[in-house]
Amino acid sequence: MARTRVHNLFVSLDGYAAGDHVTFDEPIGGARALFSYFDGRVISGVHGAPADPVTVDRALFAMWGQGIGAEIMGRKKFGPQTGPWPEDGWRGWWGEEPPFATPCFILTHHPRPPMEFPNGTVFHFIDADPLEALTQAKAAADGLDVRLGGGPTSVKEFLAAGLVDFMHTVTVPIVLGTGVRLWENPETLTDRFSLETVGTASGLTHHLWNRLD
């Protein structure tokens, strides 16, 4: 059965997974330090053998693209704009080569025509609640899994709706002090998910959450 999965969701020691305000200069909203251990190479090369040494961190990061047929993301993951979409030519943070290579469903109160890219990425802009969005994404995924790409607000909404089957969260050994929290207390999930925790030599702690049947 196709699953809804969260991958590589970085969280600070004090529970923040994004910054306060996303801008063109600060795509992570001032929380860039969360990604200090991650350069993205395992994303662009996810379908091939890594050229770098194989580590636990890279192996877990590379699960991001395995068996994924579609993604759902919040609007701020696509861009910093708010309200009706401006005619500014913006096509996402990734330019003309977004790494997804699948249909992507962007949650927004301002639907607009899709954007298509040569590598198979198609951005669909939909006004939908979590269940409606997931229904559309599953249809587009053609039997493969759906990745819930974040940010943390979207992930919380899907968790509250009981629609997440697997999560890979990564605790980064930093304190942000402010931002958008993924959760106040992750222990509230232990009645719905099994949890396996793996620490690595880099200082990261990986948490693998599998939904209980």
C-alpha positions as CSV (number, residue, x, y, z in Angstrom):
1,M,0.0,0.0,0.0
2,A,1.3,3.5,-0.9
3,R,2.4,5.5,2.1
4,T,2.7,9.1,3.0
5,R,6.3,9.9,4.1
6,V,8.3,12.7,5.6
7,H,12.0,12.8,5.0
8,N,15.0,14.8,6.2
9,L,13.0,17.1,8.4
10,F,15.6,19.0,10.5
11,V,14.7,20.1,14.0
12,S,16.8,22.1,16.5
13,L,17.3,21.0,20.1
14,D,14.6,23.4,21.2
15,G,12.1,22.0,18.7
16,Y,12.2,24.5,15.8
17,A,12.1,23.3,12.2
18,A,11.9,26.6,10.3
19,G,12.6,30.3,10.9
20,D,10.0,33.0,11.5
21,H,10.0,34.8,8.2
22,V,10.8,33.4,4.8
23,T,12.3,35.9,2.3
24,F,14.1,35.7,-1.0
25,D,17.4,36.1,0.9
26,E,16.4,33.6,3.7
27,P,14.6,30.6,2.2
28,I,14.6,28.9,5.5
29,G,13.4,31.9,7.3
30,G,16.6,32.6,9.3
31,A,17.0,29.0,10.3
32,R,19.9,28.2,7.8
33,A,21.9,26.7,10.6
34,L,19.6,23.7,10.6
35,F,21.1,22.7,7.3
36,S,24.7,23.1,8.3
37,Y,25.2,19.3,8.1
38,F,23.5,18.9,4.8
39,D,24.7,20.0,1.4
40,G,21.9,18.5,-0.8
41,R,24.2,16.3,-2.9
42,V,22.3,13.1,-1.8
43,I,19.1,14.7,-3.2
44,S,20.5,15.5,-6.7
45,G,22.3,12.2,-6.9
46,V,19.7,10.1,-5.2
47,H,19.2,7.7,-8.2
48,G,22.9,6.9,-8.6
49,A,25.8,5.6,-6.5
50,P,27.2,8.3,-4.3
51,A,30.7,9.5,-5.1
52,D,31.4,10.5,-1.5
53,P,32.1,8.0,1.3
54,V,28.9,6.1,2.3
55,T,27.9,7.2,5.9
56,V,24.8,6.6,8.0
57,D,23.8,10.2,7.5
58,R,24.1,10.1,3.7
59,A,22.3,6.7,3.5
60,L,19.3,8.0,5.5
61,F,19.2,11.3,3.7
62,A,19.1,9.4,0.3
63,M,15.8,7.7,1.3
64,W,14.2,11.0,0.3
65,G,13.6,9.9,-3.3
66,Q,13.2,6.2,-3.1
67,G,9.8,5.0,-4.2
68,I,8.3,8.5,-4.4
69,G,5.7,9.3,-7.0
70,A,4.5,12.7,-5.9
71,E,5.1,15.4,-3.3
72,I,2.9,17.7,-1.2
73,M,4.5,20.9,0.1
74,G,3.4,24.1,1.8
75,R,3.5,27.4,-0.1
76,K,6.5,28.7,1.7
77,K,8.6,25.8,0.5
78,F,8.0,27.0,-3.1
79,G,8.5,30.7,-2.5
80,P,8.3,33.7,0.0
81,Q,5.3,35.4,-1.7
82,T,2.0,35.8,0.2
83,G,-1.5,36.6,-1.0
84,P,-2.4,36.5,-4.7
85,W,0.5,35.4,-6.9
86,P,2.4,38.4,-8.4
87,E,3.5,38.3,-12.0
88,D,7.2,38.1,-11.1
89,G,8.2,35.1,-13.1
90,W,9.1,33.1,-10.0
91,R,9.4,29.3,-10.6
92,G,10.5,28.2,-7.3
93,W,13.8,28.2,-5.3
94,W,15.4,25.6,-7.6
95,G,15.4,27.5,-10.9
96,E,14.8,25.4,-14.0
97,E,16.0,22.1,-12.5
98,P,13.9,21.4,-9.4
99,P,15.1,18.1,-7.9
100,F,11.7,16.4,-7.6
101,A,11.1,14.9,-11.1
102,T,7.5,14.1,-10.0
103,P,4.2,15.9,-9.7
104,C,4.3,18.3,-6.7
105,F,1.2,19.7,-5.1
106,I,1.6,23.1,-3.5
107,L,-0.9,24.1,-0.8
108,T,-2.2,27.6,-1.3
109,H,-5.4,29.6,-1.0
110,H,-4.6,31.1,-4.4
111,P,-4.7,28.3,-7.1
112,R,-3.0,29.0,-10.4
113,P,-2.1,27.1,-13.6
114,P,0.5,24.3,-13.2
115,M,4.2,24.9,-14.0
116,E,6.0,22.1,-15.9
117,F,9.7,21.4,-16.2
118,P,11.7,19.2,-18.6
119,N,12.8,16.8,-15.9
120,G,9.2,15.7,-15.1
121,T,8.6,18.1,-12.2
122,V,5.1,19.6,-12.4
123,F,4.0,22.1,-9.7
124,H,0.2,22.0,-9.1
125,F,-1.1,24.9,-7.0
126,I,-4.2,23.7,-5.1
127,D,-6.5,25.0,-2.4
128,A,-7.2,21.8,-0.5
129,D,-7.3,20.4,3.0
130,P,-4.9,17.6,3.9
131,L,-7.1,14.7,2.8
132,E,-8.1,16.3,-0.5
133,A,-4.5,17.1,-1.2
134,L,-3.4,13.6,-0.4
135,T,-6.1,12.1,-2.6
136,Q,-4.9,14.1,-5.6
137,A,-1.2,13.3,-4.9
138,K,-1.9,9.6,-4.6
139,A,-3.7,9.6,-7.9
140,A,-0.7,11.3,-9.5
141,A,1.8,9.0,-7.8
142,D,0.5,6.0,-9.7
143,G,0.9,3.5,-6.9
144,L,4.2,4.9,-5.5
145,D,4.5,6.7,-2.1
146,V,3.7,10.4,-1.5
147,R,6.4,12.6,0.1
148,L,5.2,15.3,2.5
149,G,7.9,17.9,1.9
150,G,7.1,20.4,4.7
151,G,7.4,22.9,6.1
152,P,6.6,22.1,9.7
153,T,3.2,23.7,9.6
154,S,2.1,21.4,6.8
155,V,3.5,18.4,8.5
156,K,1.6,19.2,11.7
157,E,-1.6,19.5,9.8
158,F,-1.2,16.1,8.2
159,L,-0.2,14.6,11.5
160,A,-3.3,16.0,13.2
161,A,-5.4,14.5,10.4
162,G,-3.8,11.1,10.9
163,L,-2.4,10.9,7.4
164,V,1.3,10.4,8.0
165,D,2.7,6.8,7.7
166,F,6.4,7.4,8.2
167,M,8.7,10.3,9.3
168,H,12.4,10.8,9.3
169,T,13.2,13.7,11.5
170,V,16.8,14.8,12.3
171,T,17.8,16.6,15.5
172,V,20.6,19.1,14.8
173,P,22.7,20.0,17.9
174,I,21.9,23.7,17.8
175,V,19.5,26.0,19.6
176,L,17.5,28.5,17.5
177,G,15.5,30.2,20.2
178,T,12.8,31.2,17.8
179,G,11.0,30.0,14.7
180,V,8.3,27.6,13.7
181,R,8.0,24.5,16.0
182,L,7.4,21.0,14.6
183,W,5.8,20.1,17.9
184,E,5.7,21.0,21.6
185,N,6.2,17.5,22.8
186,P,7.1,14.6,20.4
187,E,6.1,12.1,23.2
188,T,2.5,12.7,22.2
189,L,3.1,10.7,19.0
190,T,4.3,7.5,20.8
191,D,0.8,6.0,20.9
192,R,0.6,6.2,17.1
193,F,4.2,5.6,16.0
194,S,7.0,3.3,16.8
195,L,10.3,5.1,17.2
196,E,13.9,4.1,16.4
197,T,16.7,6.6,17.1
198,V,20.2,6.5,15.6
199,G,23.0,8.9,16.6
200,T,25.9,9.4,14.1
201,A,29.5,10.6,14.3
202,S,28.5,13.9,12.8
203,G,26.5,14.8,15.9
204,L,23.1,14.4,14.2
205,T,20.4,12.2,15.7
206,H,18.0,10.5,13.3
207,H,14.5,9.6,14.4
208,L,12.5,7.0,12.3
209,W,8.8,7.1,13.1
210,N,6.7,4.3,11.7
211,R,3.0,4.4,12.1
212,L,1.5,1.6,14.2
213,D,-1.1,-0.5,12.5
